[in-house]
Amino acid sequence: MANELDRRDIIKIAAASAVAANLLKADTTGAGKFLSADELSLTADLADIIIPADDKSPGAKAAGVAEFIDGRLAEAYSDDQKQERDDFRAGLKLFAGKSRDEQTALLTTASAREKDVHAHRHGRASGDAPALSPEEKFYHLLKEHTIRGYYTSSIGIHQDQDYKGNVLQTGDYAGYLPHPL
């Protein structure tokens, strides 16, 4: 009969079901694509130090910035991106186990030092540019990814920046229209 299944068909169906179940199984560990659950949590806390919640909009944690960063790090293909990923993970290890006050202090110190290094590299200060320490490299990466992740999220765009979409501009900044509406 054409409708009967033989033993081989049943084994194929069972194997396909097992594979499908593994593919659909949710990640119950809380880990991201690249970061472990603890690293993802720490990244969320540190990003929230950089862009905290205020009266106008939620902070980086609510915007899902840690997940954005995790996705970016997981997509590292070039050698530069892989080095960035490794620097980020090394920086997370430096911040792990410290209190939020200690983390904030380290980020603030790194920020001031990074500005000095940036000024040297872009010719606004004299002398050789000092090399970034691992903490400063991490701060730079964290800040860059946090800002990009936050301001490309719905929270950053619509709540913080009050973006209303493509609307007709009127008044002083309306631009030039070739004919009246």
Secondary structure, DSSP 4 states (H G I P E B T S, - for coil): -TT---HHHHHHHHHHHHHHHHHH----S---SSS-HHHHHHHHHHHHHHS---SSS--TTTTTHHHHHHHHHHT--SHHHHHHHHHHHHHHHHHTT--HHHHHHHHHHHHHHHHHHHHHHTTSSSSPPPPPPHHHHHHHHHHHHHHHHHHTSHIIIIIIS----S----STT----SS--
